[in-house]
Amino acid sequence: MNFADAAEPHRRELLAHCYRMLGSLEDAEDAVQETFLRGFRAYGQFKGDSSVRVWLYRIATNVCLSAKSRAKDVGPIPDEVVVDESPESIVVSRESLRLALIRSLQRLPGRQRAVLILREVLGFPAAEVARMLDTSVAAVKSALQRARARLGPSLAEDELDPLSAEAQALLEQYMAGFERSDLSTLERALRADAVIEMVGTDTWFAGKECCVAFLATVLESPGDWRMEPILANGQPAVVAWIRGERFGGAVLTVAKGGIARITVVNDPRFATARRSGS
């Protein structure tokens, strides 16, 4: 089997892995490209002492550990880019892509982050992780213990299943508010402790009153905003157009009582990135 045939079935899950490691779709795509380049060059020396999948994860992890992320902030990732639900594939867990978890992971030192992802998210045995990172099993266990202690709880207990009726109703309210230029609909959808953040900037609004005041400044005439529902980071999300031009999108953290966080991506590529994996 040639390298392309052996490696290509693992591209989506490797992209998810690199995204967890780096917190940026753009950086993760670059890391996967570098992984495939290194893999292609070394495939002739691959001895088959592990599966191609494990071998590629070793390369990808080390590429990520040596990469310098360009991302100022964690950026969302559309599920369709990384989640492949075909029966023959290894399904990427949507929960393992939640924004709260990705943010927490980025606060860990690189090797602790790698160990936690490889052990707890992907389920590789400690001995396998030790071989991937050229270290000892004892060092892997120690790094995992430290990572767990630093990570702490990452997901709110009251966060809703993204496909639940309540979560979908909140998503519909959010879309309707923008598309109809209806501030009161948006206000009803927000929790009292809602937060709006703009990826890649220092712009941040905390509390329902501040969020509503900001939303009032971005609403246009009815019909100017157009939105399409998707899933991103295992959460309800939208891709958005303003007066026919791609804007980007937003990822919603939906919880009991309303929308708790809106993560805004002012990047037209977000509106098209989901199609690149199709």
C-alpha positions as CSV (number, residue, x, y, z in Angstrom):
1,M,0.0,0.0,0.0
2,N,1.4,3.4,-0.9
3,F,1.6,6.3,1.6
4,A,-1.4,8.2,0.4
5,D,-3.7,5.2,0.6
6,A,-2.4,4.3,4.1
7,A,-2.5,7.8,5.5
8,E,-5.5,9.6,4.0
9,P,-8.2,7.7,6.0
10,H,-6.6,9.3,9.2
11,R,-6.6,12.9,8.0
12,R,-9.7,14.1,9.8
13,E,-8.8,12.6,13.2
14,L,-5.3,14.0,12.8
15,L,-6.7,17.4,12.1
16,A,-8.8,17.1,15.3
17,H,-5.7,16.1,17.2
18,C,-3.6,19.0,15.9
19,Y,-6.5,21.4,16.7
20,R,-6.6,20.2,20.3
21,M,-2.9,20.6,20.5
22,L,-2.7,24.1,18.9
23,G,-6.2,25.7,19.4
24,S,-6.3,27.0,15.9
25,L,-7.8,25.5,12.7
26,E,-5.3,27.3,10.5
27,D,-2.3,26.1,12.6
28,A,-3.8,22.6,12.8
29,E,-4.1,22.4,9.0
30,D,-0.5,23.4,8.6
31,A,0.6,20.8,11.2
32,V,-1.3,18.1,9.3
33,Q,0.3,19.1,6.0
34,E,3.7,18.9,7.7
35,T,2.8,15.5,9.2
36,F,1.9,14.1,5.8
37,L,5.1,15.6,4.3
38,R,7.3,14.0,7.0
39,G,5.3,10.8,6.7
40,F,5.7,10.6,3.0
41,R,9.5,11.1,3.2
42,A,9.9,8.5,5.9
43,Y,7.4,5.9,4.7
44,G,10.1,3.9,3.1
45,Q,11.7,3.4,6.5
46,F,8.4,2.5,8.3
47,K,9.0,-0.9,9.8
48,G,5.5,-1.7,10.7
49,D,6.3,-2.1,14.4
50,S,3.1,-0.1,15.1
51,S,0.0,0.7,13.0
52,V,0.2,3.5,10.4
53,R,-2.3,5.4,12.6
54,V,-0.1,5.3,15.7
55,W,2.9,6.2,13.6
56,L,1.1,9.2,12.2
57,Y,0.0,10.3,15.6
58,R,3.6,10.2,16.8
59,I,4.7,12.4,13.9
60,A,1.7,14.8,14.3
61,T,2.3,15.2,18.1
62,N,5.9,16.1,17.6
63,V,5.1,18.5,14.8
64,C,2.7,20.2,17.2
65,L,5.1,20.3,20.0
66,S,7.7,22.1,17.9
67,A,5.1,24.4,16.2
68,K,4.7,28.0,17.3
69,S,1.0,28.8,17.2
70,R,0.1,32.1,15.4
71,A,-3.3,32.2,17.1
72,K,-3.9,35.0,19.6
73,D,-7.0,33.1,20.9
74,V,-8.6,29.8,20.5
75,G,-10.6,29.7,17.3
76,P,-13.7,27.5,16.6
77,I,-13.6,24.6,14.2
78,P,-16.7,23.4,12.2
79,D,-17.6,19.8,13.1
80,E,-17.8,18.8,9.4
81,V,-14.1,19.4,9.0
82,V,-13.1,16.8,11.6
83,V,-16.1,14.7,12.5
84,D,-16.6,11.7,10.1
85,E,-19.6,9.6,11.1
86,S,-19.2,6.9,8.4
87,P,-19.3,3.4,10.0
88,E,-15.8,2.5,8.9
89,S,-14.2,5.6,10.4
90,I,-12.9,6.3,13.9
91,V,-15.4,8.9,15.2
92,V,-14.0,12.1,16.6
93,S,-15.9,12.8,19.8
94,R,-17.7,16.1,19.7
95,E,-17.3,16.5,23.4
96,S,-13.5,16.4,23.0
97,L,-13.8,19.6,20.8
98,R,-15.8,21.8,23.2
99,L,-14.3,25.3,23.3
100,A,-14.1,25.3,27.1
101,L,-11.9,22.2,26.9
102,I,-9.7,23.5,24.1
103,R,-9.1,26.7,26.0
104,S,-8.1,24.8,29.1
105,L,-5.8,22.6,27.1
106,Q,-3.9,25.6,25.8
107,R,-3.0,26.6,29.3
108,L,-1.0,23.4,29.8
109,P,2.7,23.0,29.0
110,G,3.1,21.3,25.6
111,R,4.1,17.8,26.8
112,Q,1.5,17.7,29.5
113,R,-1.1,18.7,26.9
114,A,0.1,16.0,24.5
115,V,0.1,13.3,27.2
116,L,-3.4,14.3,28.4
117,I,-4.8,14.3,24.9
118,L,-3.1,11.0,23.9
119,R,-4.1,9.2,27.1
120,E,-7.5,10.7,28.1
121,V,-9.0,11.8,24.8
122,L,-7.6,9.2,22.4
123,G,-7.1,6.4,24.8
124,F,-3.6,5.3,23.8
125,P,-1.8,3.1,26.4
126,A,0.8,4.8,28.6
127,A,3.6,2.6,27.0
128,E,2.5,3.7,23.5
129,V,2.5,7.4,24.5
130,A,5.9,7.0,26.0
131,R,7.2,5.6,22.7
132,M,5.5,8.5,20.8
133,L,7.2,11.1,23.0
134,D,10.6,9.2,23.4
135,T,10.2,9.1,27.2
136,S,9.4,6.7,30.0
137,V,6.1,5.3,31.2
138,A,6.8,6.8,34.6
139,A,7.3,10.2,33.0
140,V,4.0,9.9,31.1
141,K,2.1,9.0,34.2
142,S,3.7,11.9,36.1
143,A,2.8,14.3,33.3
144,L,-0.8,13.1,33.1
145,Q,-1.2,13.6,36.9
146,R,0.1,17.1,36.7
147,A,-2.0,17.9,33.7
148,R,-5.2,16.6,35.4
149,A,-4.4,18.8,38.4
150,R,-3.9,21.9,36.3
151,L,-6.8,21.3,34.0
152,G,-9.6,20.9,36.5
153,P,-13.3,20.8,35.4
154,S,-13.6,22.2,31.8
155,L,-17.3,21.8,31.0
156,A,-20.2,23.5,32.8
157,E,-22.5,21.0,34.4
158,D,-25.6,22.7,33.0
159,E,-24.4,22.8,29.4
160,L,-27.0,21.4,27.1
161,D,-26.7,18.6,24.5
162,P,-26.3,20.6,21.2
163,L,-29.0,18.5,19.5
164,S,-31.5,18.8,22.3
165,A,-34.8,20.6,21.6
166,E,-33.9,23.3,24.1
167,A,-30.5,23.9,22.5
168,Q,-31.9,24.0,19.0
169,A,-34.6,26.4,20.1
170,L,-32.0,28.8,21.5
171,L,-30.1,28.6,18.2
172,E,-33.2,29.4,16.3
173,Q,-33.9,32.4,18.5
174,Y,-30.3,33.6,18.0
175,M,-30.7,33.3,14.2
176,A,-34.1,34.9,14.1
177,G,-32.9,37.8,16.2
178,F,-30.2,38.7,13.7
179,E,-32.2,37.9,10.5
180,R,-35.2,39.9,11.7
181,S,-33.1,42.6,13.4
182,D,-35.1,41.8,16.6
183,L,-33.1,42.8,19.7
184,S,-35.8,41.6,22.1
185,T,-35.6,38.1,20.7
186,L,-31.8,38.1,21.3
187,E,-32.2,39.5,24.8
188,R,-34.6,36.7,25.7
189,A,-32.2,34.1,24.5
190,L,-29.3,35.2,26.7
191,R,-28.6,34.2,30.3
192,A,-28.0,36.9,32.9
193,D,-24.3,35.9,33.0
194,A,-23.9,35.8,29.2
195,V,-20.5,36.6,27.6
196,I,-19.6,37.7,24.0
197,E,-16.0,37.3,22.9
198,M,-14.5,38.2,19.5
199,V,-11.8,35.7,18.5
200,G,-8.4,37.2,17.8
201,T,-9.2,40.5,19.5
202,D,-9.4,41.8,23.1
203,T,-13.1,42.7,22.6
204,W,-15.1,41.2,25.4
205,F,-18.6,41.8,26.8
206,A,-19.8,40.2,30.1
207,G,-23.3,40.3,31.5
208,K,-26.6,40.4,29.7
209,E,-26.9,44.2,29.8
210,C,-23.5,44.7,28.2
211,C,-24.1,42.0,25.6
212,V,-27.5,43.4,24.6
213,A,-25.9,46.9,24.3
214,F,-23.3,45.6,21.9
215,L,-25.7,43.5,19.9
216,A,-27.8,46.7,19.4
217,T,-24.8,48.2,17.5
218,V,-24.4,45.3,15.1
219,L,-28.0,44.6,14.1
220,E,-28.8,45.8,10.6
221,S,-32.1,46.1,8.7
222,P,-34.3,43.0,8.6
223,G,-32.9,40.6,6.0
224,D,-29.3,42.1,6.0
225,W,-28.0,39.2,8.1
226,R,-28.4,35.7,6.9
227,M,-27.4,32.7,8.9
228,E,-27.1,29.0,8.4
229,P,-27.0,26.5,11.4
230,I,-24.1,24.2,11.8
231,L,-22.2,22.4,14.6
232,A,-18.8,23.6,15.6
233,N,-16.7,22.3,18.5
234,G,-19.6,20.0,19.2
235,Q,-21.8,23.0,19.9
236,P,-24.6,24.9,18.1
237,A,-23.2,27.4,15.7
238,V,-23.9,29.5,12.7
239,V,-22.1,30.7,9.6
240,A,-23.1,34.2,8.7
241,W,-23.4,36.6,5.8
242,I,-24.0,40.3,6.0
243,R,-25.7,41.9,2.9
244,G,-24.6,38.9,0.8
245,E,-20.9,39.0,1.9
246,R,-19.4,36.3,4.0
247,F,-18.8,37.5,7.6
248,G,-17.7,34.4,9.5
249,G,-19.9,32.9,12.2
250,A,-20.4,32.3,15.9
251,V,-20.3,29.3,18.3
252,L,-22.9,29.3,21.0
253,T,-22.4,27.8,24.5
254,V,-26.0,26.8,25.4
255,A,-26.9,26.0,28.9
256,K,-29.9,25.8,31.2
257,G,-31.5,29.2,31.2
258,G,-30.2,30.4,27.8
259,I,-27.1,31.2,25.8
260,A,-24.1,31.5,28.2
261,R,-21.4,32.5,25.7
262,I,-21.2,33.7,22.1
263,T,-17.8,33.2,20.4
264,V,-17.7,35.3,17.3
265,V,-15.4,34.6,14.4
266,N,-15.1,37.6,12.1
267,D,-13.3,35.6,9.4
268,P,-15.0,34.8,6.0
269,R,-13.0,31.5,5.9
270,F,-15.1,30.1,8.8
271,A,-18.1,30.2,6.5
272,T,-16.4,28.0,3.9
273,A,-14.0,25.9,6.1
274,R,-16.7,23.3,6.8
275,R,-17.0,22.5,3.1
276,S,-13.3,21.8,2.7
277,G,-13.7,18.5,4.5
278,S,-16.6,17.4,2.5
